[in-house]
């Protein structure tokens, strides 16, 4: 049986995922600011640790309820920026 990740390992995972998404955690304040309500770094890390520890199993196990690959593609969640993805995959500007 595998041991669950430690808090330090979870923090490293969350920080890495945020960095890959282009989010700089150091921009958040270290102390609470009641005027703006912006969460502190430690609040964000605690919240994301809890999310990662509880939710991703349900997300990663999801597959579209389809037997046909063409329908599975339609049933999948849409991309946020399809034009960028098409450019990365070399499909930009090509007719289907």
Secondary structure, 3 states (H helix, E strand, C coil): CCCCCCHHHHHHHHHHHHHHCCCCHHHCCCCCCCCCCCCCHHHHHHHHHHHHHHCHHHHHCCCCCCCCHHHHHHHCCCCCCHHHHHHHHCCCCCCC
